[in-house]
Amino acid sequence: MWWLITLAAAGFQTSRTAKQHRLRSLLSVSGAGFVRYVYGAPIALTAVAVAALSGARLPSIAGGFWPKIACAGLAQIVATVFLIRAFDARDYAIGTVFSKTEVVQVSVFSLVFLGERLTWIGYMAVGVCLGGIVLLVTKGKRISRDMFRDRAALYGLIAGGLFGLAAVGIRGASKELTGGSSPVKAIISLAVMNSIQTLLHGSYLIWKEPGQARLALVHWRSSAIVGVLSVCGSACWALAFVLQNAARVRTFGQVELLFTFGVSHFWLKERHVRAEYLATGLVLAGVVGVMVAG
């Protein structure tokens, strides 16, 4: 049933980012990102408490867990802010497409910093993805210097890179947990990370945008949904990874882009030209190519 759980994870993630985009009418960019953690942390902590009370074996935590999960949490905070900025600069669907280059960026980081080479098919897939990005920026028009000033592309690509670094940090932190089942390790990592994110991002808001921290609580009906969807999505991804290998789950999980364009068209009433759909297909092909054969 891993594919059904992956579908659910992609659905929760799509809904969460769409709700965050809608929250921009009530909150600032940073405030809209904050609600993911402040309402998600209590749910994740409750899940850990339920697991402990039900007799589940809890893992032991090595010292290296804390800096790794904190760095992953910080990367995810900044990535979420840039993703929402990408939505504002262009629209929800296109901002999401740019962020989906996360997988390709991680493969390039691995080549540059770790010397981990791609296969020739992987390099071809990277080229296809880059072609899709160029087409997406230019909307099928002639390439010019203006494409290098496209804020949606810049913010979306930064978000994708930071999400990739966050994923690496979370994986590294989970390896510092010994004993216990994979789902319990995942929910503990999520609970700790969300708690750290609430403290870090909350402190920033109180310092720089004190009104936003209050508004995030005032508009709790709209904001809490983001936290619930975030935790549900993370739990489904973790369970899918337990049931099936990560490559298959992440590949099938790209169905999220289909959900994204469905939400964009029918709920947010965003409209796109043919070149943007073609570009999205190229980006998706490149991402899947890197994951499957890279």
Legacy VTK file of the C-alpha trace (Angstrom):
# vtk DataFile Version 3.0
C-alpha trace
ASCII
DATASET POLYDATA
POINTS 294 float
0.000 0.000 0.000
3.039 2.281 -0.178
1.770 3.995 -3.326
-1.531 4.973 -1.678
0.375 6.399 1.285
2.679 8.294 -1.106
-0.368 9.730 -2.871
-1.696 10.863 0.506
1.679 12.434 1.371
1.772 14.331 -1.914
-1.814 15.460 -1.389
-1.133 16.720 2.127
1.998 18.555 0.959
0.193 20.187 -1.955
-2.655 21.296 0.304
-0.247 22.666 2.903
1.704 24.828 0.473
-1.528 26.051 -1.159
-2.929 27.059 2.246
0.337 28.845 3.069
0.052 30.740 -0.194
-3.507 31.770 0.707
-2.347 32.911 4.155
-0.411 35.714 2.463
-3.641 37.744 2.563
-3.455 37.596 6.374
0.243 37.262 7.212
3.660 38.310 5.932
5.914 35.857 4.092
7.730 34.968 7.304
4.492 34.747 9.274
2.961 32.372 6.741
6.023 30.147 7.053
5.946 30.229 10.864
2.491 28.674 11.211
3.792 25.400 9.777
5.940 24.883 12.874
4.046 26.541 15.700
0.948 24.419 15.039
2.804 21.340 13.824
5.102 20.940 16.852
2.334 20.223 19.431
0.830 17.554 17.168
4.200 15.869 16.603
5.024 15.999 20.336
1.628 14.472 21.116
2.367 11.651 18.662
5.656 10.940 20.463
3.833 10.879 23.819
1.199 8.474 22.450
3.943 6.193 21.089
5.714 6.186 24.459
2.508 5.514 26.423
1.555 2.692 24.056
4.773 0.876 24.898
6.732 1.589 21.722
10.488 1.365 22.133
12.051 4.825 21.978
15.513 5.192 20.398
18.558 6.471 22.229
19.831 9.837 20.984
23.520 10.458 20.246
25.030 13.897 20.674
25.409 14.428 16.935
21.636 14.368 16.497
21.054 17.838 17.916
23.277 20.012 15.670
22.225 18.071 12.564
18.500 18.342 13.223
18.880 22.024 14.181
20.725 22.826 10.930
18.098 20.888 8.949
15.349 22.830 10.699
17.003 26.173 9.971
17.477 25.259 6.304
13.813 24.290 6.066
12.697 27.592 7.649
14.627 29.659 5.099
13.555 27.358 2.250
9.885 27.768 3.158
10.233 31.567 3.209
11.865 31.557 -0.237
9.195 29.195 -1.576
6.431 31.561 -0.487
8.369 34.455 -2.037
8.484 32.472 -5.293
4.687 32.133 -5.125
4.373 35.899 -4.764
6.829 36.595 -7.600
5.031 34.407 -10.182
2.340 32.070 -8.905
1.817 28.972 -6.773
2.302 26.331 -9.478
5.402 27.807 -11.128
7.075 28.496 -7.775
6.539 24.841 -6.857
8.065 23.655 -10.142
11.252 25.648 -9.520
11.548 24.189 -6.005
11.200 20.667 -7.415
14.737 20.964 -8.807
15.803 20.012 -5.268
16.766 16.481 -6.354
18.904 17.715 -9.248
20.607 20.324 -7.073
21.447 17.720 -4.413
23.046 15.514 -7.086
25.174 18.461 -8.238
26.143 19.272 -4.622
27.198 15.632 -4.176
29.369 15.831 -7.289
31.067 19.100 -6.299
31.547 18.506 -2.565
31.630 14.708 -2.230
32.945 13.618 -5.612
29.914 11.377 -6.188
29.521 11.212 -9.954
26.316 10.728 -11.900
25.826 8.172 -14.657
25.711 9.470 -18.232
21.927 9.154 -18.091
22.013 11.252 -14.931
23.947 14.016 -16.664
21.466 13.935 -19.545
18.611 14.222 -17.029
20.281 17.263 -15.439
20.505 18.836 -18.886
16.815 18.163 -19.545
15.907 19.737 -16.200
18.019 22.822 -16.926
16.337 23.126 -20.324
12.971 23.048 -18.612
14.052 25.782 -16.188
15.192 28.037 -19.042
11.933 27.450 -20.915
9.949 28.130 -17.755
11.743 31.428 -17.153
11.442 32.639 -20.745
7.901 31.268 -21.304
9.011 30.079 -24.729
10.372 33.463 -25.791
13.899 34.421 -26.827
16.610 34.064 -24.177
17.738 37.449 -22.860
19.490 38.978 -19.874
16.123 39.496 -18.212
15.860 35.776 -17.501
18.708 36.111 -14.988
16.622 38.656 -13.070
13.535 36.441 -12.763
12.758 36.541 -9.031
10.449 33.519 -9.125
13.245 31.370 -10.575
15.814 32.725 -8.106
13.603 32.220 -5.052
12.312 28.836 -6.211
15.779 27.476 -6.981
17.111 28.690 -3.624
14.146 27.039 -1.905
14.815 23.770 -3.732
18.481 23.785 -2.779
17.733 24.494 0.872
15.023 21.824 0.995
17.623 19.409 -0.368
20.108 20.387 2.344
17.357 20.021 4.951
16.596 16.495 3.698
20.286 15.571 3.964
20.388 16.979 7.512
17.280 15.081 8.590
18.671 11.835 7.191
21.980 12.453 8.937
20.225 13.197 12.227
18.080 10.057 11.999
21.268 7.965 11.790
22.181 9.300 15.242
19.135 7.494 16.674
19.702 3.873 17.702
16.980 1.408 18.578
13.265 1.788 18.016
11.272 1.461 14.805
11.685 3.692 11.753
8.272 5.401 12.208
9.115 6.247 15.835
12.506 7.637 14.774
10.798 9.720 12.101
8.186 11.210 14.418
10.798 11.993 17.102
12.972 13.744 14.507
9.948 15.692 13.297
8.863 16.654 16.832
12.341 17.867 17.809
12.835 19.741 14.529
9.428 21.447 14.671
10.069 22.473 18.292
13.462 23.973 17.402
11.905 25.720 14.398
9.162 27.199 16.561
11.758 28.640 18.945
14.071 29.940 16.191
11.424 31.364 13.883
9.263 32.574 16.760
12.208 34.451 18.267
12.937 36.050 14.900
9.320 37.178 14.487
9.140 38.616 18.003
12.362 40.543 17.284
11.680 41.684 13.702
7.920 41.334 13.122
6.217 41.164 16.543
2.798 41.785 15.050
3.088 38.680 12.860
3.606 36.351 15.822
0.369 37.677 17.307
-1.509 37.423 13.997
-0.409 33.799 13.588
-2.289 33.082 16.826
-5.232 35.396 16.100
-5.900 33.668 12.770
-5.560 30.223 14.307
-8.445 28.710 12.346
-6.674 29.255 9.031
-3.149 28.815 10.379
-3.661 25.600 12.352
-4.724 23.773 9.189
-1.229 24.325 7.772
0.350 22.702 10.824
-2.012 19.721 10.704
-1.425 19.181 6.974
2.339 19.509 7.461
2.494 16.837 10.183
0.174 14.488 8.270
2.290 14.864 5.142
5.554 14.248 7.001
4.106 11.177 8.727
2.925 9.721 5.401
6.315 10.303 3.760
8.055 8.586 6.689
5.699 5.597 6.548
6.076 5.302 2.760
9.876 5.206 3.152
9.475 2.369 5.670
7.329 0.327 3.269
9.295 0.953 0.049
12.761 2.133 -0.993
13.282 5.879 -1.124
13.966 6.058 -4.883
10.571 4.595 -5.776
8.731 6.702 -3.217
10.382 9.973 -4.289
9.862 9.175 -7.970
6.176 8.363 -7.577
5.853 11.310 -5.206
6.467 13.689 -8.115
2.754 13.195 -8.829
2.538 16.180 -6.480
3.140 18.410 -9.511
-0.092 17.141 -11.071
-1.931 17.936 -7.848
-0.247 21.346 -7.787
-1.463 22.336 -11.236
-4.929 21.009 -10.407
-5.103 23.196 -7.275
-3.584 26.102 -9.194
-6.171 25.909 -11.985
-9.369 24.994 -10.147
-8.920 26.570 -6.699
-6.468 29.460 -7.114
-7.706 30.275 -10.662
-4.166 30.630 -12.023
-3.703 30.272 -15.781
-0.609 29.141 -17.677
0.590 29.143 -21.270
1.545 26.047 -23.269
5.288 26.731 -22.891
4.955 26.593 -19.094
3.307 23.171 -19.231
6.031 21.909 -21.588
8.727 23.327 -19.320
7.151 21.631 -16.300
7.236 18.328 -18.170
10.944 18.769 -18.900
11.730 19.635 -15.260
9.739 16.606 -14.096
11.491 14.318 -16.611
14.879 15.584 -15.467
14.070 15.102 -11.774
12.723 11.578 -12.315
15.710 10.736 -14.539
18.194 11.732 -11.837
16.323 9.751 -9.173
15.856 6.605 -11.232
19.052 6.375 -13.281
21.291 9.177 -12.035
LINES 1 295
294 0 1 2 3 4 5 6 7 8 9 10 11 12 13 14 15 16 17 18 19 20 21 22 23 24 25 26 27 28 29 30 31 32 33 34 35 36 37 38 39 40 41 42 43 44 45 46 47 48 49 50 51 52 53 54 55 56 57 58 59 60 61 62 63 64 65 66 67 68 69 70 71 72 73 74 75 76 77 78 79 80 81 82 83 84 85 86 87 88 89 90 91 92 93 94 95 96 97 98 99 100 101 102 103 104 105 106 107 108 109 110 111 112 113 114 115 116 117 118 119 120 121 122 123 124 125 126 127 128 129 130 131 132 133 134 135 136 137 138 139 140 141 142 143 144 145 146 147 148 149 150 151 152 153 154 155 156 157 158 159 160 161 162 163 164 165 166 167 168 169 170 171 172 173 174 175 176 177 178 179 180 181 182 183 184 185 186 187 188 189 190 191 192 193 194 195 196 197 198 199 200 201 202 203 204 205 206 207 208 209 210 211 212 213 214 215 216 217 218 219 220 221 222 223 224 225 226 227 228 229 230 231 232 233 234 235 236 237 238 239 240 241 242 243 244 245 246 247 248 249 250 251 252 253 254 255 256 257 258 259 260 261 262 263 264 265 266 267 268 269 270 271 272 273 274 275 276 277 278 279 280 281 282 283 284 285 286 287 288 289 290 291 292 293
